[in-house]
Amino acid sequence: FFGHKLVLGIFAICLFVPVQLMVIPLFSLENGFHILDTYWALILPYTAMTMPFSVVFVTSFLRTIPREIEEAATIDGCSRLRIMIRIMVPLSIPAFATALIFGFLHVWNEFLIALTLTHSANVRTLPLGLLNFMQQQDQPDFAKIFAALAESVVPIFAVFLACQRQFLNGLMAGASKL
């Protein structure tokens, strides 16, 4: 579409904006919308933070797909929508899985935005819960702390195991193109 290079450039520039630069404007914006200390206070910034990487990554992956595949489908009589649904999306599943894993890891480990935009324990994320857990103890009980940390890794493994096949297929796809 017209202006696709500009849009991709804007997403690429957004990759270089540090989170610390966005905290104060996010706080004042969400305070104005009265969504501080809600799930939406975290969902909206996390979506906006993971979108630039995902768009740039998937776009880069789509550019590696040979144009001849699309041309062959056009010659066979496929419409643009059918080419997208039946050919491009299945070929892009490894890229989507990789973007999902990286986005999930980024959001799962994020600390500063959650600390700034939430106040109650009901809405806080796991890293803030772990910090609160460690601060509640007079003497640090490392056995309990490490048990809590071990439990916090379980969802990361679950997401990776769910996307493992697509992730590994994406890694191996580059090695098989000779």
N, C-alpha and C positions, 0 to 999 in steps of 0.2 A: 504494500500500500504506500501511498505517497507520504513521505516523512518517516519511514520506518527506521532510517539511519539516525535521525534525530531522537526518536523515542528510545532506541537501543542505547544511544549515547547518554541520554538522561539516566537510564537505568544503570549504566556503567559508572557514571559519576556518583550516583547514590551509593555505590559500593564503598566509596572512599570517605563517606561522611561518618565520623566516629559517633558512637552512641552517646558519649558524654556531651556532645554538642547539642543533642536533641532533647535532653532530659528536661531542661527548664521550659522550652517552648511546648513540649508535650504536656507538662504539668499545667501550665496556664491554659492551654487549649482544652484539656479535659476538665479542668476546673470550670471553665466557661460553659461547657456542655453538661456539667453536673454528672459526669460518669466516673469520677474518681472513686476508688475503692469498690469497683464492680468488675465483673469478668470482662466486660467490654473495654475497660481501661487497659487491659493487657492484650486482649485479642486483636484490637485494631493496630497498635504499634508493632506487635510481633508479626502480624501479616505484612505490614508495610516494610518491616526490616528484612524479612526473608524473601520478599518478592524480587528485589533487584538481582540477587544471586541466582535465583531460580530462572528468571527470564533470560539472563545472560548465558547461563549454563545450558539451558535447553535450546536456546537459539544457536549457540555454538555447535551443539550436537546435531541439530537439524541441518546445519550447513555441511556436515560431513556426509550426509546421506546423498548418494549419487543422484544427480538430476535426471539421469536416464531412466530411473525407476518411475519417476513421475511422468516423464514423456511417454514411456511404454504404456502406462495406465491410461493416459490421454488418448493414445492411438487405439487402445482397446475399447474406448468409448466411455470411460469413467468421467463423471463430473468432478469438479473441484472438491465438493463436499464429500463425495464417495472416496476420492483419493485420500483426503485427510482422514476419514474415519477408518477405512479399510487397509490403508497402507502406512501412512505417516505415523498415526498414533500407535499402532502395534510395534513399529520399528523404534519408536521413541520411549517405550516403556522403561528400558534401562536408565535413560536420562531422567525420566520422571521419578523413578525409585531413588536414584542418587540424590536428586534435588530434595526429595522428601526426607531422606536420612539426614542430610546436612542441615536442612531447615529445622528438623526436629531436634537435632543436637544443639543447634544454636539457641533455640527457644528454651530447651530444657535446662541449659546451663546459664541462662541469662540471669543477672543479679540486680544490676543498677536500676533498670526501669521498674522492675517489680518492687524494689525497695522504695522507690520514689512515688509510685502511683497507687500503692495499696497501704492500708493502715490496719485493717482487721485481719485476724488469723484465718478467717473463713476464705478469704480471697487470695492470700499469699501463696507463692509458689514454693516448690520443694527446697530450693537453696535457701530461701528465707526461713522456712520451717527448720531446716538443719541448723542454721545460725541461731534461731530462737532456742532450739533444743540444747545447743552447747552453752548458751548464755544462762539457761535456767539452773545449771548445775554449779554448786559451790566449788567443788573439786572436779576437774574433768575426768569422767569415767570413759577411758578410751575404748573399752570393750563395747559399751553402748553406742558410742559415737561411730565406731567402725561398723557395727551392725547396722546402724541407720544409713551409713554411706553405702554399704553393700546392698541394702534394700532399694536405695535410690538408683542403682545401676540396672535393676531388673527391667524397667520399661525400655531403656535404651537397647538392651539385648533383644527384647521382644520386637521392637520396630525393625532392628537389623535382621532378625531371623525371618520376619514376615517379608522383607524386601530383598533377602539375600540372593535369591536366584537372579532377579532382575539386575541387582547391583553387580554381581559377578559376571553376568552376561555382558553388561556394559563395559566392564574392564577388559574382558576377553575379546570383545568385538574389535577393538583397536589393534590387538595383536594379530588377528587373523586376516586383516586387510593387507594383502601383499601386492 
